[in-house]
Amino acid sequence: MRRLFIAAGLTTLLVTVLIVYTLVKDAVSFFIDVPKYELWTIGWFPRRGFFDIKTLVVGSLMVTGVAMLIAVPLGLGVAVYLSEFARPRVRRVLKPIVEVLAGIPSVVLGYFAISFINPNIVTVLAPGANKAFNIAAAGVAVGILTIPIIASVAEDALRAVPLSLREASYGLGARRVATTFRVVLPASISGVVAALILGISRAVGETMVVAIAAGAVGGGLFSTDPFQPGQTMTAAMAALGFGSDQVAGDGLAFQSLFFIGFLLFVLTFLLNLLGDRLVRRVREEY
Amino acid sequence: MNDSRNLIEQESVLEQKHEETVTGSVVSHEDVPVFRTKDLSVFYGDFRAVRDVNVYIKAREITAFIGPSGCGKSTVLRCFDRMNDLIPTARVEGTVEYHGVNLYDREVDAVEVRRRVGMVFQKPNPFPKSIYDNLAFGPRLNGIKKKADLDVIVESSLKRAALWDEVKDRLKASAMGLSGGQQQRLCIARCIAVEPDVILMDEPCSALDPIATARIEDLMQEIKRDFTIIIVTHNMQQAARVSDQTAFFTTEVNPESDRRTGVLVEFDKTQKMFSNPSDSRTEAYVTGRFG
């Protein structure tokens, strides 16, 4: 029995090592082979030798930014409401609903973005926005996907704060709002920040919604306008993988995929590191 | 907006009644009870946890609630600052008068009650903040923002709780680094910092060693000049040592439901309770024959 568990553990480790190895190997060979000036050009068109990394990074950051504008207030709001304000009966109904949201396939949300979010929300609020595809609509949809992650991890963190601390606060004449903001949130900050980091990682890594709704199929011009079509790291990788002529052997295009993957990996890693630092600085240990 | 207006109105309701009872009556200040319960029963859902409690709590005295586990003494204590409100199924029958105002009247705001009636809990529960921020928590809630004012309150409260000399050099350090006894005195200081009228103590020494317990008991004698104290304790010797009045609770099996309900057996001066109780059940308990 013990060996079985060890084997399970080792398998995961092995898979991780293999993934990182493949990623790094092709990323490095791409970086060695590519003419460096091609990494900073007018846009991302891998089959034509334009590997403008900033197009993808800025695209990903814009999608993530819009997503967080939606998901942070809503996700934390839901978490605080469920853990501090909702009556048990309301909570029993609401919590599963939030969790169902997490179960919606992202491909559905991608189409929801182009059929509902863009025409009814984005182009109404920003009349100049691209009528069919744009970063903002994709960002809103990614935000919706991220809400349940932030809500459920943050809620767990809030509920883990011992009752005795809440009692201490109420006992001193604090109202519920004061107790929430001055006692419960500060005491659970590490979990709440973890929820936000998880949410950001999820948003950065989301592929399907962006591939459908952000609008750049094979490539994209560099743009900082969230209301125009754009390309993200993940969507660029997916686009290289499906739909078009042979990926393997198409010059450097195939290797570029791993290079972006590696960048994505580093980005999420840095985010986690940053989150960890942040948490350690402001943490209240109980 | 609404909240703060209610709070001000509430303040005046409690204030007015207080003055009426203190100034407008013929009886001396000492004889006016701070609390008086009339046929108080507490329910959790359908279950009656304790029934028909009639006690009066005198100002600047220490009243002890003693009795075996499950007798409802903590439940009754938590009616005096409406802490039971936090349990959604809890319900109260009868009245709890505080300076003549029924705390369970619809117009009474539980939060305002808790600003006047502080509580110290069984397990020390300092906030995971600095010692200073623990002390300043209550005053800040009450709108005191100036650092100079807070400094004064923090220092005087810690001095009154006999903790100042031990922590004055590390006010910015986390309160979680203090020993259990120090943490409990910090909680008492935190309570004192909002200048309550009454301090409720729910088995404050049960998690502490005898030396720390002795310090808390000394402290209670010290602060009873300024505060009315009600203490729930499992420890009869403690009740005998520190209190002026004692209420003895026990449990009764409910014939129809077979569940145990707490009842108040006897309530009198501590000296009498421990030397010459009127009820045989009290005698059995204080002489250690059960419980």
Boltz contact constraints between the chains, C-beta under 6 A:
constraints:
  - contact:
      token1: [A, 164]
      token2: [B, 125]
      max_distance: 6.0
  - contact:
      token1: [A, 168]
      token2: [B, 125]
      max_distance: 6.0
  - contact:
      token1: [A, 171]
      token2: [B, 114]
      max_distance: 6.0
  - contact:
      token1: [A, 171]
      token2: [B, 119]
      max_distance: 6.0
  - contact:
      token1: [A, 172]
      token2: [B, 138]
      max_distance: 6.0
  - contact:
      token1: [A, 172]
      token2: [B, 194]
      max_distance: 6.0
  - contact:
      token1: [A, 173]
      token2: [B, 111]
      max_distance: 6.0
  - contact:
      token1: [A, 173]
      token2: [B, 114]
      max_distance: 6.0
  - contact:
      token1: [A, 173]
      token2: [B, 115]
      max_distance: 6.0
  - contact:
      token1: [A, 174]
      token2: [B, 141]
      max_distance: 6.0
  - contact:
      token1: [A, 175]
      token2: [B, 111]
      max_distance: 6.0
  - contact:
      token1: [A, 178]
      token2: [B, 141]
      max_distance: 6.0
  - contact:
      token1: [A, 187]
      token2: [B, 128]
      max_distance: 6.0
  - contact:
      token1: [A, 284]
      token2: [B, 128]
      max_distance: 6.0
  - contact:
      token1: [A, 285]
      token2: [B, 128]
      max_distance: 6.0
  - contact:
      token1: [A, 286]
      token2: [B, 128]
      max_distance: 6.0
